[in-house]
């Protein structure tokens, strides 16, 4: 009699344990699915009002304490809108890396054709924008009085993305990524914009590694 009661109790506790395991497993899968959905939504990109985008870029720069990394065709929007913020950042001890598309490269020529047209007299807008960004960098160095705090390099490969990164090596790191659209007549800045914190390590680190690969392939340009 007692053996039957013990056996029944054992089976009961076993079923309770199994039920708890199943419940935990289902909740775990639900949480994993929710996480994957969040990642998918993040990866889709965001359409951001330009006025909000400027503010968020300024906030990103102001959040940096050690390093700011910039990558783009010319990054003119960043320099124009956050000129004073970058100077203040360098004066406070920060370091800036700038990677722009080399105007003497084949990739730059192809970009000119994409944005300014083929078999027509080009306006030279992209070259002027590049030269303006170089002038911004020279002014940042001069006005901050810290020549070694801004390093400028020009890359030669096809531009596919613009990046603005705050503190890539710190836990508080944040980046803004703008993947250039493939549509022929759309400028790069019109692409999808995403702000990714270092709390998304897989996505964050992927973009950081892309930046470092391009950076390490290029040489310093003296300003």
Secondary structure per residue as TSV (DSSP state, phi and psi in degrees):
chain	resnum	aa	ss	phi	psi
A	1	X	-	360.0	-51.6
A	2	X	H	-65.5	-32.4
A	3	X	H	-65.0	-39.6
A	4	X	H	-65.3	-41.1
A	5	X	H	-63.2	-43.7
A	6	X	H	-63.4	-40.4
A	7	X	H	-64.9	-42.0
A	8	X	H	-63.5	-41.3
A	9	X	H	-64.1	-42.2
A	10	X	H	-61.2	-44.6
A	11	X	H	-62.3	-40.7
A	12	X	H	-61.2	-48.2
A	13	X	H	-63.2	-36.7
A	14	X	H	-63.7	-43.5
A	15	X	H	-65.3	-37.4
A	16	X	H	-63.9	-41.4
A	17	X	H	-64.9	-41.7
A	18	X	H	-63.0	-42.5
A	19	X	H	-62.5	-41.6
A	20	X	H	-64.5	-40.2
A	21	X	H	-63.2	-46.1
A	22	X	H	-61.2	-44.0
A	23	X	H	-60.8	-46.4
A	24	X	H	-62.9	-40.7
A	25	X	H	-64.9	-42.6
A	26	X	H	-64.3	-43.6
A	27	X	H	-64.0	-38.9
A	28	X	H	-63.0	-42.9
A	29	X	H	-66.2	-36.2
A	30	X	H	-63.8	-44.6
A	31	X	H	-64.3	-40.5
A	32	X	H	-63.4	-41.3
A	33	X	H	-64.7	-41.1
A	34	X	H	-63.0	-40.2
A	35	X	H	-63.6	-44.7
A	36	X	H	-63.0	-37.6
A	37	X	H	-65.6	-38.2
A	38	X	H	-63.6	-42.2
A	39	X	H	-63.8	-43.1
A	40	X	H	-61.3	-42.4
A	41	X	H	-64.0	-40.3
A	42	X	H	-64.0	-39.8
A	43	X	H	-73.0	-19.6
A	44	X	H	-68.0	-27.8
A	45	X	-	95.6	170.8
A	46	X	B	-134.9	143.3
A	47	X	-	-96.0	114.9
A	48	X	-	-117.1	132.7
A	49	X	-	-56.7	131.9
A	50	X	H	-53.6	-35.3
A	51	X	H	-66.6	-38.0
A	52	X	H	-70.5	-38.0
A	53	X	H	-60.5	-44.7
A	54	X	H	-59.8	-45.2
A	55	X	H	-63.1	-41.4
A	56	X	H	-69.2	-34.9
A	57	X	H	-66.0	-41.6
A	58	X	H	-62.0	-43.4
A	59	X	H	-61.9	-39.3
A	60	X	H	-63.0	-46.7
A	61	X	H	-63.0	-42.6
A	62	X	H	-68.5	-19.7
A	63	X	H	-81.3	-16.2
A	64	X	-	-73.1	144.3
A	65	X	S	-121.1	-20.7
A	66	X	S	-125.6	-49.8
A	67	X	E	-138.0	143.3
A	68	X	E	-127.6	128.5
A	69	X	E	-114.3	134.0
A	70	X	E	-124.7	133.8
A	71	X	E	-138.4	133.3
A	72	X	E	-177.6	-178.7
A	73	X	S	-68.7	-48.1
A	74	X	S	-140.6	-15.8
A	75	X	-	56.1	26.7
A	76	X	H	-62.7	-36.2
A	77	X	H	-60.4	-43.0
A	78	X	H	-63.4	-47.4
A	79	X	H	-65.9	-39.2
A	80	X	H	-68.1	-44.2
A	81	X	H	-85.6	-25.8
A	82	X	S	-123.4	28.0
A	83	X	H	-55.5	-52.8
A	84	X	H	-65.9	-37.2
A	85	X	H	-63.7	-39.6
A	86	X	H	-68.3	-40.7
A	87	X	H	-60.8	-45.3
A	88	X	H	-63.4	-40.0
A	89	X	H	-60.1	-45.3
A	90	X	H	-67.1	-41.2
A	91	X	H	-59.5	-30.3
A	92	X	T	-85.9	8.7
A	93	X	T	103.1	4.5
A	94	X	-	-78.3	160.3
A	95	X	E	-118.3	140.5
A	96	X	E	-124.2	133.9
A	97	X	E	-111.0	134.7
A	98	X	E	-126.7	125.6
A	99	X	E	-121.9	112.0
A	100	X	E	-122.0	159.5
A	101	X	E	-71.4	127.8
A	102	X	-	-65.3	119.3
A	103	X	T	-68.0	-11.4
A	104	X	T	-96.7	2.8
A	105	X	S	-87.5	160.0
A	106	X	H	-64.9	-35.0
A	107	X	H	-62.5	-37.4
A	108	X	H	-66.7	-42.6
A	109	X	H	-59.2	-43.5
A	110	X	H	-64.7	-36.2
A	111	X	H	-67.9	-38.5
A	112	X	H	-58.5	-45.3
A	113	X	H	-64.0	-36.6
A	114	X	H	-67.6	-39.5
A	115	X	H	-97.2	-29.1
A	116	X	H	-110.4	-10.6
A	117	X	-	108.7	162.4
A	118	X	S	-113.2	142.1
A	119	X	S	60.1	31.8
A	120	X	S	-134.3	163.6
A	121	X	-	-72.9	115.2
A	122	X	-	-74.9	151.3
A	123	X	-	-75.2	-24.6
A	124	X	-	81.3	12.2
A	125	X	H	-57.3	-46.6
A	126	X	H	-61.7	-39.0
A	127	X	H	-67.5	-38.9
A	128	X	H	-65.0	-40.6
A	129	X	H	-63.4	-40.2
A	130	X	H	-61.6	-48.6
A	131	X	H	-61.9	-35.8
A	132	X	H	-66.2	-40.5
A	133	X	H	-64.4	-39.4
A	134	X	H	-61.6	-41.9
A	135	X	H	-63.1	-40.0
A	136	X	H	-59.0	-45.6
A	137	X	H	-62.2	-41.1
A	138	X	H	-62.5	-42.0
A	139	X	H	-66.6	-38.3
A	140	X	H	-60.7	-44.3
A	141	X	H	-63.2	-45.9
A	142	X	H	-66.2	-45.2
A	143	X	H	-76.5	-24.9
A	144	X	H	-87.1	-18.4
A	145	X	T	59.6	36.7
A	146	X	-	-139.2	81.3
A	147	X	G	-58.6	-38.8
A	148	X	G	-79.6	-0.1
A	149	X	G	-92.9	-6.7
A	150	X	E	-128.7	120.2
A	151	X	E	-112.2	130.1
A	152	X	E	-115.0	131.5
A	153	X	E	-135.5	153.0
A	154	X	E	-120.3	126.1
A	155	X	E	-101.1	164.4
A	156	X	-	-116.9	-5.3
A	157	X	S	-92.2	166.7
A	158	X	-	-57.9	125.3
A	159	X	-	-75.7	127.0
A	160	X	-	-122.2	-10.4
A	161	X	E	-157.3	150.6
A	162	X	E	-113.4	139.1
A	163	X	E	-130.0	142.6
A	164	X	E	-132.3	116.1
A	165	X	E	-121.6	133.5
A	166	X	E	-110.2	123.2
A	167	X	-	49.7	65.3
A	168	X	T	-63.0	-20.5
A	169	X	T	-101.3	-2.0
A	170	X	S	-102.1	156.3
A	171	X	T	-64.6	-22.2
A	172	X	T	-89.4	9.7
A	173	X	-	-58.2	150.7
A	174	X	E	-148.3	144.1
A	175	X	E	-135.3	151.9
A	176	X	E	-113.1	124.2
A	177	X	E	-119.7	133.3
A	178	X	E	-125.1	102.7
A	179	X	E	-81.0	123.8
A	180	X	-	-66.7	135.5
A	181	X	-	-71.3	154.7
A	182	X	-	-84.9	-12.3
A	183	X	-	-59.0	133.7
A	184	X	T	-60.1	-41.6
A	185	X	T	-102.4	17.8
A	186	X	-	-108.1	130.3
A	187	X	-	-69.7	155.3
A	188	X	G	-57.0	-38.2
A	189	X	G	-63.4	-19.0
A	190	X	G	-81.9	-3.5
A	191	X	S	-67.7	-173.3
A	192	X	E	-78.4	139.3
A	193	X	E	-116.2	134.9
A	194	X	E	-136.6	141.5
A	195	X	E	-110.7	121.1
A	196	X	E	-123.7	120.6
A	197	X	E	-83.4	163.1
A	198	X	T	-68.3	-13.1
A	199	X	T	-65.9	-12.7
A	200	X	S	-103.3	71.4
A	201	X	H	-59.6	-38.9
A	202	X	H	-64.0	-46.7
A	203	X	H	-71.4	-46.2
A	204	X	H	-57.8	-50.0
A	205	X	H	-66.7	-30.9
A	206	X	H	-61.2	-43.5
A	207	X	H	-71.9	-35.7
A	208	X	H	-62.7	-43.0
A	209	X	H	-64.8	-37.8
A	210	X	H	-61.9	-43.7
A	211	X	H	-60.8	-47.6
A	212	X	H	-64.7	-34.6
A	213	X	H	-61.6	-47.1
A	214	X	H	-66.0	-43.4
A	215	X	H	-58.5	-45.4
A	216	X	H	-71.7	-14.6
A	217	X	H	-86.3	-9.9
A	218	X	S	-113.9	164.5
A	219	X	-	-111.6	157.6
A	220	X	B	-67.3	139.4
A	221	X	-	-105.4	124.8
A	222	X	-	-76.6	127.9
A	223	X	-	-100.7	360.0
